Amino acid sequence: MADKMFENNQVSIIGEIVSDFQFSHEVYGEGFYMMEVSVRRLSDCMDYIPVMVSERLINVEGDYIGKSVYIGGQFRSFNRHEEKKNRLVLSVFARELEVFDSDYDEDAANQIFLDGYICKEAIYRKTPLGREIADLLVAVNRSYGKSDYIPCICWGRNARFASTFEVGTHVQIWGRIQSRDYVKKLSETQVEQRTAYEVSVSKIEA
């Protein structure tokens, strides 16, 4: 069953480690840490992807900033309670990790496959220049009765197709993980710079 659950949520990234390890939590004596990996897009922009890694996969006391890394795993979510409401927090959960010294630019990779269900009505819109966009929230089952809720963004033909989906529609999605900075208004006088993570969809089937 666990293998089946792993197959419905597969991530593969090759990029550069750009942060130290920060302790996240411990489960049955195993410590988990957060780090950030930058992956170059074809457009030469960078996506900065948060990765959760076990202390059993890498020496979390070591200095790996600037090193190239391959990570295989899953894109996971959890709800963090803040400001009287829940905020969806996303990260790549590393199952495999390999650090290497060679420059990664030639092999930069950022791929994700999801097999799940539409759990919220799609939001379809057009940009001022007429580009079609659809925002989806996809629930992907995990073992022990849990689910991950993954925001996905579709463009063009895929956006038109996705706008017809009803809640509960079974979908398969191929794409990449992207990061996007935005400003969150906290009050009339306070704003906060935040980063959102989502799957940019290249192919979708229902």
N, C-alpha and C positions, 0 to 999 in steps of 0.2 A: 504493500500500500504506500509506503514512504517513497519508493521509487516512482510510483505513479504520480504522487503529489509533486515530486521534484520535476517531472517532465512538463507540468503545466505552467511552470514559471522558471525560465532559464535566461540567465544573464551572462554575458561574456564581455569583459572590457580589458583593453590594454592601454595604459596611460602612465602618468608620472605621479608619484606620491608627493603631495605638496603640503602636508601637515604632520605634526607629531601625533602620537596615539593619546587619546583621552579616554579615561576609564568610563564605561557606560553602566555595566551591571555585572552581577555574578549569578550563575546558575549551577547548583550542585558543585560548588568549588571551582568552576571554570569561569575565568574572567573574560569579559567581552569589552572591546575597545573600539572607538570611532576614529577614523582617519578620512582624509579627503584625497581623491585622485582626480587629476585633470586629464581630459581626453580632447584631442584636437578634432574639430569638425572639418569637413571638406572646405568650408568657407573660411577656414583659418581661425574662427572663433574658438573659444575653449568652453567645454562643459566641466563643471566642478561637481563631482559625484561623491556623496557621503557613503562610506563603506564601514560596515560593522565586521570586526574580525576577532576570532578567538586567540587568546594568548598561546594556544596550542599550535596555531598555524605559523606564528612569526614571533620573534623576540621583541616584545613591545617596549623594551628598554633601549632598543637599538635606534640609531639615527638613519632613517631611510629617505629623508627628504631629497628630492632630485633623482631618486632611483626609478627605473622603469619597473612596471609590475603588471602581471597578468592575474585577473581575478575571474573566477567562475562561481556563480551562485544564483541567488534569487533576489528579486526586488520586493521588499517587504514594507508593511506599514504598521503603525500603531497610533492610538489616540493619546495625545498628551493633553491633560486638563490644564487650561490656563485662561485667565481672564473670564471666568465663569462659563467657558465653553470648551469643547474639545477641538484640538487642532491635529490634523493628519500629518504625521511625521514619517518620511520615507527614507529608506537607505538600502543599499545593496548588502545582503547578508552573504559573506564570503564562505564558500565551501572548499574552494581550492584557491591557492595563492602561490605565485612564483615571482620572486624578485630577480631581475637580471640587469647587467651593467650596460648593455648596448643601448644606443639611442633608439627610442621606440617609434619615432615619427613614421618610419617606413611601414610599421605594422600596427599603427593606431587602430583600435577596434572598439566598437560600442554597439553591441547587438542584444536584443531582448526578444523573447517569444513568450506570449501569455495565452493561456486557454482558460477562459472564464465566462462571466455573465454580466450583462449590463444591469447595474443596480440603481441607476438614477436616469431620469429622462435626459436625452442628449440636448445640449445647447448648441444650436446652429446659428451662425451669424456671418455677415460679410464685412470685410474691412472697407475703409473709405475708397480703396482702389479696386474693390470688387472681388477680392480674394475670399474664397469660401473656407470657413473653419467650423469644425464641430468638436465640442468638448465632451468626453465620455468619462464615466467612472465605472471601472471594471472590477468585479469581485472575483478573486482567484482563490480557490480552496487550498487550505494547508492542512497538514495532519493535525490530529487532536481536536477536530471540529472548528479550527480557526480559519479565518479568511484574511487575505490582504486586499486592500482597496486602492487601486492604482488609477490615477488620473491619466487620461490619454488625449492627445490632440490630433485630429485628422485635418487634411487639407484637400481642396479641390474635389475631384471625383469621389475620393474616400469620404470626405465630409458630407457630400450629398447622400451617399449610400448610408452612412452612419446615422444621419438625421432621421431615417425611417425606422430605426430600431426601437422596439418596445422594451420596457423593463423586463428582465428575465431572459432576453435573447442570448443564446449561446454564441460566443465569438472567439475567433482565434486572431491574434494580432502579432505582427512582426514590426520591429522598428528599432529605435535607439532611445536611451535615456538622455534627457536634456535638462539643464538648469536654467533658470530665468529669474533675474532680479526684479523686484517690484517694491513699491513703497506702500506700507500699511498705515492707514490713518487710525491712530489709537484714540484721539480726542480732538477737540477743536484746535489745540495747540501742539499736540504731539504726533509725530510720525516716526515710523521705524522701517529701516531698510531690511528686507527679508529676501530669501531665495526660495523659489518654488521648484519642485522636481516633477517631471511628467514624462510620459512616453510619446515621442514624436513618431506617428504611425506611418510606415511605408507600404504596408499591405494589411488588409483586413478581410476576413471571411466570416460569414454567419450562416 
